[in-house]
Amino acid sequence: MKSVIDNLNLIEEGIKSLCESKNIDFNSIELIGASKFRDIETLKCLAKDGRVTVFGENKVQEFNSKYDESLTWDIIGQLQSNKVKYVVGKVRYISSLDRESLAEEIERQCIKHGCKQKCLIEVNSGDEDCKGGLSVDEVEGFIESLKKYPSIEVCGIMAVAPRGVGEVELKKCFTKVKEIFDKISRERSEFEVLSMGMSEDYLIAIECGANQVRLGRVLFGDRP
Ligand SMILES: *Cc1c(COP(=O)(O)O)cnc(C)c1O
């Protein structure tokens, strides 16, 4: 656990110094723990420290087995419609909303449970075919189509960066997402989360306007 806190100290130092040089408000940036494969005791300890209190899980099965009401959770991985029933009402955000069939099922489960569900739209900023997520050009139309699902509150975007590209290309991708985020957030006050950046690229993402980063290996160490 000590090493996780050491890692977090270093991460915060790096972000603070970037924020100072780029005139970004450090306190506006949320660090969430990408907690796949990490045990619940580690997460509880980390939450006690108070700086990382939200955990993003990829798989519903793993989320279910770890779920603890005293922590705050997001679903950040691809979500199958038939698993929606296990997460609605239990997670803060479903961060991987990327298709209408998924929205339909979220709406159905919300009605059943008498709750609302906050969601982020997943954007594949590099337009790679192999991954989930909408392309930047599809985001506005998709949000428009979500009007049919009044239980869904659309709170922002989660973008996944293309792999193996250089910093210049990465910045281009993140900046494109930031532009569409700004456009939509001007029209919708509750549209306020821009989640971009993981262990390899969180500083670049923050520089490009991310206000949430999802940290796995850089925080917890290499995956077991
Ligand atoms: C695993 C994961 C992360 C964190 O990955 P690291 O590179 O280990 O920081 C972030 N976002 C999503 C969607 C993930 O699946």
The ligand as a Tripos MOL2 file, in Angstrom:
@<TRIPOS>MOLECULE
LIG
   15    15     1     0     0
SMALL
NO_CHARGES

@<TRIPOS>ATOM
      1 C1         -7.3060   -0.4530  -17.7830 C.3       1 LIG1
      2 C2         -7.9550    0.8200  -18.2090 C.ar      1 LIG1
      3 C3         -7.4170    2.0640  -17.8670 C.ar      1 LIG1
      4 C4         -6.0870    2.2170  -17.1380 C.3       1 LIG1
      5 O1         -5.0540    1.6490  -17.8630 O.3       1 LIG1
      6 P1         -3.5120    1.9280  -17.4560 P.3       1 LIG1
      7 O2         -2.8380    2.0470  -18.7730 O.co2     1 LIG1
      8 O3         -3.0800    0.7680  -16.6620 O.co2     1 LIG1
      9 O4         -3.4910    3.2010  -16.6990 O.co2     1 LIG1
     10 C5         -8.1100    3.1930  -18.2440 C.ar      1 LIG1
     11 N1         -9.2600    3.1420  -18.9420 N.ar      1 LIG1
     12 C6         -9.8090    1.9740  -19.3030 C.ar      1 LIG1
     13 C7        -11.0690    1.9870  -20.0830 C.3       1 LIG1
     14 C8         -9.1670    0.7810  -18.9520 C.ar      1 LIG1
     15 O5         -9.6970   -0.3760  -19.3310 O.3       1 LIG1
@<TRIPOS>BOND
     1     1     2 1
     2     2     3 ar
     3     2    14 ar
     4     3     4 1
     5     3    10 ar
     6     4     5 1
     7     5     6 1
     8     6     7 2
     9     6     8 1
    10     6     9 1
    11    10    11 ar
    12    11    12 ar
    13    12    13 1
    14    12    14 ar
    15    14    15 1
@<TRIPOS>SUBSTRUCTURE
     1 LIG1         1 GROUP 0 **** ****
